[in-house]
Structures are given as C-alpha cells and as structure tokens.
Amino acid sequence: MGVVKCSQESSAPVDLLYRLAKDVESFPEIMPDVESVEILERDGPRTISRWVGVVKQLGRKLKWTEQDHWDDERRLCSFEQIEGDYDVYKGTWTFSERADGGSLVEMEIEVEINVPLVGALLKSLVMKLTRQNAEGMLEALARKAEAQAS
C-alpha cells in the first residue's frame, strides 16, 4: 500500500475553500481526470458519492463509491472507498487558516490497487497518477476559491 501526501496554499479564506471542497459533484468541472461524481446520499456530515475517473495512460476508467465524513468544526474530511476498483482508497483532508488570512489544505491518501498480470509497474504508475491527481485537485480548488474571493 502506498501513501500520498500533498498540500496547497491559497490566498482565499479557509471557509470558502472548505465549502468548495464539500461540493464534490462539481469536481468534473475543474478536474479533467474526473468524468463524473454522483451524490447518492447526504445525511448530516456524511456524504456517499459514486465516482468515475479516467486513467488516460492506461486507457481505463476507475469507478468507486466513497463515503466522506465532514467535520465542519475542525474543517476536516475523512473519506474511504466502500465499493469499487481500488483494494484500498482512504484518507483525510485538513483545512487550516494561515496567519495572513489565506488557507492551507493538506491531503493524505492511502491507495492500493492490484491488477492481475501487471504487478509492480502498474502500482508505481498508480501512485504517480494518484499524486498528480491529488495535487491537481488541490490546485484547481485553490484557483476556484481565489477567483470567487476576488
């Protein structure tokens, strides 16, 4: 199993960035590798969503259903796959306010996917793509928040 950690600073207020992150169904608009996100259930701090991601390098789509737990007081989201193509897909997002009024979002993702007959080469590619996707998502959220804040 691999772990990806990444972070992104933004000049936008942390509450705005956090609110935009909770709007996962809009991610296909800002992330080219996300084909669709469908909200299946919203119940207080818990959201269940079905995702379809495109892995262009492999000519393949990844599909999963994830459960997110949003802690508005602590500005924290923990998520995990409850069904789908990954063997393990879970992690956390944390959102904090910087001293200058901007924000910092940090993400940690544990991921494992096993595809028979492909082995270690695919695993390293999946980790690389997971990192690129996570960094791209955080950058896109920061840009969207900064555009709305100005």
Residue pairs with C-beta under 8 A, 6 or more apart in sequence:
1 88
1 110
1 111
1 112
2 110
2 111
2 112
2 123
2 126
2 127
2 130
3 108
3 109
3 110
3 111
4 107
4 108
4 109
4 111
4 127
4 130
4 131
4 134
5 106
5 107
5 108
5 109
6 106
6 107
6 131
6 134
6 135
6 138
7 104
7 105
7 106
7 107
7 138
8 104
8 105
8 135
8 138
8 139
8 141
8 142
9 98
9 102
9 103
9 104
9 142
10 17
10 102
10 103
10 104
10 105
10 141
10 142
10 145
10 146
11 100
11 101
11 102
11 146
11 149
12 102
12 103
12 142
12 145
12 146
12 148
12 149
13 97
13 101
13 102
13 103
13 145
13 149
14 75
14 95
14 96
14 97
14 98
14 102
14 103
14 104
16 103
16 145
16 148
16 149
17 95
17 103
17 105
17 141
17 142
17 145
18 72
18 75
18 95
18 103
20 26
20 141
20 144
20 145
20 148
21 77
21 93
21 95
21 105
21 141
22 47
22 70
22 77
24 37
24 39
24 47
24 49
24 68
25 37
25 38
25 39
25 49
26 37
27 34
27 37
27 137
28 34
28 35
28 36
28 37
30 137
30 140
30 141
30 143
30 144
31 133
31 136
31 137
31 140
32 54
33 53
33 54
33 55
33 56
33 133
33 136
34 51
34 52
34 53
34 54
35 52
35 53
35 54
35 61
36 50
36 51
36 52
37 49
37 50
37 51
37 52
38 49
38 50
39 47
39 48
39 49
40 48
40 49
40 50
40 65
41 47
41 48
42 48
45 69
45 70
45 71
45 72
46 67
46 68
46 69
46 70
47 67
47 68
47 70
48 65
48 66
48 67
48 68
48 82
49 65
49 66
49 68
50 63
50 64
50 65
51 62
51 63
51 64
51 65
51 66
51 84
52 61
52 62
52 63
53 61
53 62
53 63
53 133
54 60
54 61
54 62
55 61
55 62
55 129
57 125
57 129
58 122
58 125
62 84
62 85
62 86
62 113
63 84
63 85
64 81
64 83
64 84
64 85
64 86
64 89
65 81
65 82
65 83
65 84
66 79
66 80
66 81
66 82
66 84
66 89
67 79
67 80
67 82
68 77
68 78
68 79
69 77
69 78
69 79
70 76
70 77
71 77
71 78
74 94
75 94
75 95
75 96
76 92
76 93
76 94
76 95
77 92
77 93
78 90
78 91
78 92
79 90
79 91
79 92
79 93
80 89
80 90
80 91
81 88
81 89
81 90
85 113
86 111
86 112
86 113
87 112
87 113
87 114
88 110
88 111
88 112
89 109
89 110
89 111
89 112
90 109
90 110
91 107
91 108
91 109
91 110
92 107
92 108
93 105
93 106
93 107
94 105
94 106
94 107
95 103
95 104
95 105
96 103
96 104
96 105
96 106
97 103
97 104
98 104
103 145
105 138
105 141
105 142
107 134
107 137
107 138
109 130
109 134
111 126
111 127
111 130
112 123
113 122
113 123
113 126
114 123
115 122
